[in-house]
Amino acid sequence: MRITIIGAGAIGGVVGAFLANNGENVSMIDLNEEHVVKIQQDGLKIQGVKPLTVKVPIMTMKEFNETDTTLDLVFLCVKAQHTTDAINMFKHKLTPSSVVVSFQNGLCEKEIASLIGEERTVGCFVNFFSDYIEPGLIQYGGVGSIYIGELNGEITPRVNDIVNRLKAWGDAKVTDNIWGYLWGKLAYAAVLSATALTNETIADMLECEKDCKMLLDLASEVLAVAHHNQVTPMGFDDWEPSLYYPIETRNWNDINLKMEDLIKRLRSYTKTRSGIWRDLAVRKRKTEVPNQFIPIIKMGEDFGINMVLTKALVRLITEVENGEREINVSNLDELHILHQKEYSIISK
């Protein structure tokens, strides 16, 4: 089966490199012409925890659309805000049996299914730390998890096949609760996004009791929306949503023990800050944060959930994106003020 990686950056580059290195029939498509040319010339270089350099066919989307190639298995690895544009660039290349797997953050599967049909859409939870560094070079800074699942929860031959191919990357797994993993990661993404407002490392912020409590209450706003959507968020890589929500039933001894595990894991990674931070501080580009969380805020408000911290997070990130605010630890002051006002009683 031909596997086409759309977006050869932090996620697509790592996954595609390990599949190609294992002999899978992999090709890549990317809009960044410099990145494409460098890989064509010198191969794709992965540095970090599992370094390798591999030759892999790659072309721009324009070049691909000039071919008569159709698509079999597509791994969509673009930023969440580019989902519809990306799908519209290649959906005419899909056949009735084509499959698109969303290696993305957020709930992009819903958007993809609305464009190409649920029968051609497969869900994917991906959590590992990597960064696009420069053309042809990806930093793989921390191994995490991949889960593949049908949107309706069935365990099918095609998800088993995809997972078997992904064993070239690592310990990929099949799940019958892909939405649980996606919502679990959304809550974690809220935490990571808030840390991107500062130049502190993720581990340092979680180790600070005051910051940690505020960040977990931020995550709990997202988890409350999941609960009202009748989704059970799943834990992964030492992040355990069931410990943090509901707020009223928290056991801080258990939380502190799990946080120690998470912090230890994060300190073992060579990547110490989030991809959101890199987008803001290094690449100076728009992030996925508004795309990920504005729909969640709307859902939460429809359910009558207080989304005060999530709304503030989106506003603060947007202000940094627009050059109206600098990245600084003082940005947390606004979140802490809101946290103290809204959560001072229930989160103790």
Summary of the structure (lengths in Angstrom):
residues: 348
radius of gyration: 19.8
end to end distance: 53.3
largest distance: 62.3
contacts: 1171
relative contact order: 0.11
helix: 52%
strand: 19%
